[in-house]
Amino acid sequence: MMKKTSFRTRKSSLYDKNSLEPFKISRSKFFNFLSCQRCFYLDRVIGLKEISSPPYTLNNTVDELLKKEFDYYRKKKIPHPIMLKNKLNFIPYNNENLDTWRNSLTGGIAFHDEKTNLIIHGGIDDLWLDLDNKKIIVVDYKAQSSSYSVSASTYLDSEWRLSYKIQMDVYVFILRKMKFEVSDTTYFYVCNAEKKGDKFDNKIDFEVSLIPYKVNINWIEKKIVEMKEILNRNEIPEININCEKCAYLKGGSSFF
């Protein structure tokens, strides 16, 4: 069994303020910075790895199947049934780079901010095209299981879904920096696994909902500059009392 280490060993994952090479920050790491500057600094500068979590294999399976499904309609250049159901004059957007943009590990969409020399990047799920105004629409697939039906008026209200909204803000921001005409309105394609059946029967039924979200990207550039300032610090930021990880660390220190 490979010995586990709590520190990063890959140099590209660690920020060096003396390096002239652009430093890559993923969309998820950007959210980590927004959530807690201390944990972000410990990760990107000191190299302290976050505790790993098990892979979301069922969610990933839903994502993969949806991509294949929408690609079917993409090749035919016709609307997907969800678009017709919601009376949207859309078709799946076709671009030769789409598969690359979907893979955040080997590709993704990216923007190099020359002021900070940071590259902000991430992997999208899908893009649709509004045939009325010819603008691209960012779409993210979400799989879940709830006893309650998904509501467009309440889906994004919960605090833990703040990351969903920031995710869309960042994707639209990057794509516009890549010179694409992108709509302010994005969509979450939510697949909710139902629990109504009396038995499994080797299948799970999903209720599908389309949740619109109007992005706000005006705050992003300022936060990128702030993130650069944190990366350049010589001292570790103070413990954030609103951060669960910091609170755990602070609470645990009383035992030693």
N, C-alpha and C positions, 0 to 999 in steps of 0.2 A: 504494500500500500504506500502511495506517495505521501511523504511527510507534508503536512499542512503548515503554511506560514501566514502570519497576520500582516505581513508587509509585502508591498508590490515589488517585483524584481524587474519588470519590463520598463526600460528607461522612457519610452514614449508615453507612458502613463503618468510620469512625474514631471511637474513643472520646474523649469530652471530659468530663473529670471535673467540669467546671463546669456542664455541661448538666443540666437537670431532666428531660429527655425519657428514657424508658426506652431502654436500649441492647440491641439484639438480638444474641444469641449462638446460632449454629446448633449442632446436635448435633456436627457435624464440627469446628467451631472449639473447642467444649468439649473434644473429644478432643485437639486440638492443644495446648490449655493443659495437659492432663494429661501430654502427652508431653514438652513443653518450654516452660517459662515464658518463656524469652528469645525464642524464635521467635514465640510467641503475642503477646508484647508488641510486637515489631517489626512484626507484621502489623496488630494492632488499634489500637495507639496511635500508632506511628510511620508506619504506612501502607505498609511494605515488602511488596510482594506476593510470594506464593509462586510458584515456577516452575510454570507451567501444564503439565498433562499432556494427552495426547490423549484424546478422549472414548471411553468404553467402549461403543461402538455395538452390538456383539453382545450384551453383557450387558444393555444397555438394551432391546434388542429382545426378549430373553427375558422381561424384566420386564413389558413392555407386553402381550405375548401372554398371560402368566400372569394379568394383571389382567383381561383380556377373558374368559379361560377361567373364572376364579372368579366373575366378574360374571354369567356365564350361569347358574351354579348358585345364585348369590345371588338372582337374579330369580325362580327357581323355588322358592326356599326349601327346597332339598334338599341333602344332603351331596355333597361332591366325592368322586370315587373314592379319593383318597389318604386321606380320613378313614375311609372304609369299610375300606380295606386295613389301616389301623392300628387298627381297632376303636375309633374315637373318636366319641363321640356329639356331633359338632359339625356346624354349618352355617356358611357364610360370613355374617358379621355385616352387617346392612343398616342404613345410616344415610345420611340425605340429605346429610351433610357429608363423606362418604367421599372423593369426588373432590378436595375442597378439602384434606383432611388428607393426601392423597397427594402434593400438589404443594408441595415445600418452598420453591420460589422465590416463589410467589404466595399461598401459604396455609400448609398444614402444621398440625401440632398445636403448641400453645404454652402456656407458663406464665410469668406475670409474678411474679417474686419481689420482693415489695415491700420486703423488708429491704435488698436490694442494688440495686433498680431495674433489674434485668437481666431480659430476656425470653429464656427458653431454648426453642428451637423445632427442629422437624425434620419430615421427610416420611416417612410410613409406607408400606409396601407393601400390607399387608392386615391385616384384623381378622377373626377367627372368633368364633363364639359357642359356648360349652360349654352344651349343653342340660340337663345335669345340675345345674349350680350357677348357671347364668345369668350367668357371668362372661365378659368379653371376653378373647380371646387375641390377643396381638400376633404377627404372622408377617412374616418377612422373606425375600424371594426371593434366592437366591444362584446364580449361574451360574459354572461353572468347567470345566476340562478336566484330568483326572488319569488316569494309567494304573491307579491303585488305586481300588477301590470305596470309597465314603464309609462311614465307620463312626461310629455314634452315640457310641461310647466314646472315640474319638480325634479326632473332627473339630475340636473346640474347644480341643484341647491345645496347638496350635502358638502361638508367641508373637505372630505377626502377625495371628492371629484374635482377639486381645484386644479390638481395636476392635469386633468383632462383638458381643461380650458387653456391652461398655459401651454400644453402640448400643441394645441391648434394655433394659438397665437404665434408660437415659434415657427411652426411649419409654414404659415402664411408669410411671415417675416422673411424667412430664408428664400422661399420661392420668388417673392417680389424682388429680393436682392439678386436673384438669378435672372431677372428681367422678364418674368412671366406675369401676365395679367391674371390676377387671382381675386376671386370674390371675397368680400367680407364675411359672407355666410358660409359656414362649414357644416358638416353633418357627422353625427355619430350614428353608425349603423349598429343598433343594439340588439343582440340575440339573447333573449331571456329564456333559459331552460325551465320548462313548466314542471310542476310537481302534482298535477291533477290526476294522473293515472293511478290505477290500483296495483299495477305491477310494471316491471321493467320492460319485458318483451324484447330485450336487446336493442332498444332505441330510446332516444330522448327527443321529445318534441320541443321546438322553440317558437316563441312568439317574437316576431321581428318588429322593431320600431325605428323610425327615422327621427332623430332629435337634432334640430337646427341649433347652431351656436354662432353668434356674430362676434368676430374676433376684435381684439384691441391690441395693436402692436406698438402703440406710442411710447410705452414704458420700457421697451426691450433694449434699445441702444444705451440708455442711461445705466441700466443694470449690467450690461456687458462691461462698461467702463468701471463700475463699482467692483465687479468680479475680478478684473485685472488688478485693481488696487489691493484687493485681498490676497491674490496670488503673490503679489510683490512684497507682502509684509515680512518682517523679520521675526515677529512674534506670533504665536498661535492665538487666534481670537478667543475672547472670553467665552465661558460656558453660557449657552443659550437656555434660559429656564423654560422656554416654550418647546424645546426639542426633547423628544422622548429619549433619544440616545444619550444626550448630555445629562438629562435628569437621572438616568440609570447610572451613569458614571459618577455623578455627584453623590447620589444616594449610597452607592457601593463604597465610596471612599471612607465612610464612617466606620466600616468594618475592619479597616486596616490601620 
